[in-house]
Amino acid sequence: MHADRDGHEKTGGGAAGSTLLSEANKDATASYTEGDPILQVRGLAKHYPLTQGILFKRQIGAVRAVDGVDFDLYAGETLGIVGESGCGKSTVAKMLVHLERPTAGAIRYKGEDISKLSGRALKAVRRNIQMVFQDPYTSLNPR
């Protein structure tokens, strides 16, 4: 995971992403200030339902892919998620870039809850939160 490509809050004419984010959450009470975490995750969980039946499906349980993930990521830091196969690394990454919706928890980017974003505001956030895959030859810029 990588938060904010240059590690700094954008200002001036290049702040289109920040403006879109603020417009999307006008009711948000939190505000981002220098020194606060850029990315804050609290109580992140993803449970996949187990169902039974073909025509009339009913939930009989749930697979707990991720439970209780908490971390803060500050400007200039890089986060690496490491663990055994099947422990939820990819699921956490997908939730951080809003490809999966969390069952519970909060993901805040620069003080704003990204789970409520859509359209242009979500696209602006996705420019700053990206995944770097394990195979560096296919995922990193060759320059």
Rosetta blueprint (number, residue, H / E / L):
1 M L
2 H E
3 A E
4 D L
5 R L
6 D L
7 G L
8 H L
9 E L
10 K L
11 T L
12 G H
13 G H
14 G H
15 A L
16 A H
17 G H
18 S H
19 T H
20 L H
21 L H
22 S H
23 E H
24 A H
25 N L
26 K L
27 D L
28 A L
29 T L
30 A L
31 S L
32 Y L
33 T L
34 E L
35 G L
36 D L
37 P L
38 I L
39 L E
40 Q E
41 V E
42 R E
43 G E
44 L E
45 A E
46 K E
47 H E
48 Y E
49 P E
50 L E
51 T E
52 Q E
53 G L
54 I L
55 L L
56 F L
57 K L
58 R E
59 Q E
60 I E
61 G E
62 A E
63 V E
64 R E
65 A E
66 V E
67 D E
68 G E
69 V E
70 D E
71 F E
72 D E
73 L E
74 Y L
75 A L
76 G L
77 E L
78 T E
79 L L
80 G L
81 I L
82 V L
83 G L
84 E L
85 S L
86 G L
87 C L
88 G L
89 K H
90 S H
91 T H
92 V H
93 A H
94 K H
95 M H
96 L H
97 V L
98 H L
99 L L
100 E L
101 R L
102 P L
103 T L
104 A E
105 G E
106 A E
107 I E
108 R E
109 Y E
110 K L
111 G L
112 E E
113 D E
114 I H
115 S H
116 K H
117 L L
118 S L
119 G H
120 R H
121 A H
122 L H
123 K H
124 A H
125 V H
126 R H
127 R L
128 N L
129 I E
130 Q E
131 M L
132 V L
133 F L
134 Q L
135 D L
136 P H
137 Y H
138 T H
139 S H
140 L L
141 N L
142 P L
143 R L
